[in-house]
Amino acid sequence: MSLINDIDIDKLGHLFLYDPNAPMIFSSGLFLWIFTAFMIIYALLCKRDTSRILFVTLFSYYFYYKSSGIYFFSFGGSYRIRFLCCPMDV
């Protein structure tokens, strides 16, 4: 039980916020731990295709936000404009 009591909620909340002084990069320790958790959850979703695709998409958005910050929102805006203005070829 002491492990659960040692978790600092404030530091845990900072994992989800962009820090311009410390963006997440592939060689950071934080990325290693988050990617390890990603691989475990991905392996558990091996039989559920839709859930697995959604999980990979959400993880990709999270990583892009943590590494790029404000550019994440411009990426989302350009994607929406492309989706609305340019129909997909079938």
C-alpha positions in Angstrom: 0.0 0.0 0.0 2.9 2.4 0.5 3.5 2.5 -3.3 0.0 3.9 -3.9 0.5 6.4 -1.1 3.8 7.6 -2.7 2.2 8.7 -5.9 2.2 12.5 -6.3 -1.1 13.5 -8.0 0.3 16.9 -9.1 3.2 15.2 -10.9 0.9 12.7 -12.4 -1.3 15.5 -13.8 1.8 17.0 -15.5 2.2 13.9 -17.6 -0.8 15.0 -19.6 0.2 18.6 -20.1 2.6 20.1 -22.7 5.8 21.6 -21.3 7.6 23.7 -23.8 10.8 23.4 -21.8 10.7 19.6 -21.8 8.9 18.2 -24.8 8.6 14.4 -25.0 11.1 12.9 -27.4 11.8 9.3 -28.3 15.0 9.1 -26.2 13.3 10.3 -22.9 12.6 8.1 -20.0 9.0 9.2 -19.9 8.5 7.9 -23.5 10.1 4.6 -22.6 7.6 4.0 -19.7 4.6 5.3 -21.6 5.5 3.2 -24.7 6.0 0.1 -22.5 2.4 0.6 -21.2 1.2 1.2 -24.7 2.7 -2.1 -25.9 1.1 -4.0 -23.0 -2.3 -2.6 -23.7 -1.9 -3.1 -27.4 -1.1 -6.7 -26.9 -4.2 -7.1 -24.7 -6.3 -5.6 -27.6 -5.0 -8.1 -30.2 -8.5 -9.6 -30.9 -10.4 -6.3 -31.0 -9.6 -4.5 -34.2 -11.7 -1.4 -33.7 -10.5 -0.9 -30.1 -6.9 -1.4 -31.1 -7.1 1.2 -34.0 -8.8 3.7 -31.7 -6.1 3.1 -29.0 -3.2 3.6 -31.5 -4.8 6.7 -32.8 -5.4 8.3 -29.4 -1.8 7.4 -28.3 -0.5 9.0 -31.5 -2.4 12.2 -30.8 -1.1 12.2 -27.2 2.5 11.8 -28.3 2.1 14.4 -31.0 0.6 16.9 -28.5 3.4 16.1 -25.9 6.1 16.6 -28.4 4.7 19.6 -30.4 2.3 21.5 -28.2 0.4 24.2 -30.0 1.1 22.6 -33.4 -1.2 19.8 -32.4 -4.1 22.1 -32.8 -3.1 23.3 -36.2 -2.7 19.7 -37.3 -6.3 19.0 -36.1 -7.6 22.1 -37.8 -5.9 21.3 -41.1 -7.2 17.7 -41.0 -10.7 19.0 -40.4 -10.5 21.5 -43.3 -9.1 18.7 -45.6 -11.9 16.4 -44.5 -14.7 19.0 -45.1 -13.4 20.6 -48.3 -11.9 17.7 -50.2 -14.0 14.6 -50.6 -12.1 11.3 -50.4 -11.6 9.4 -53.6 -13.3 6.0 -53.6 
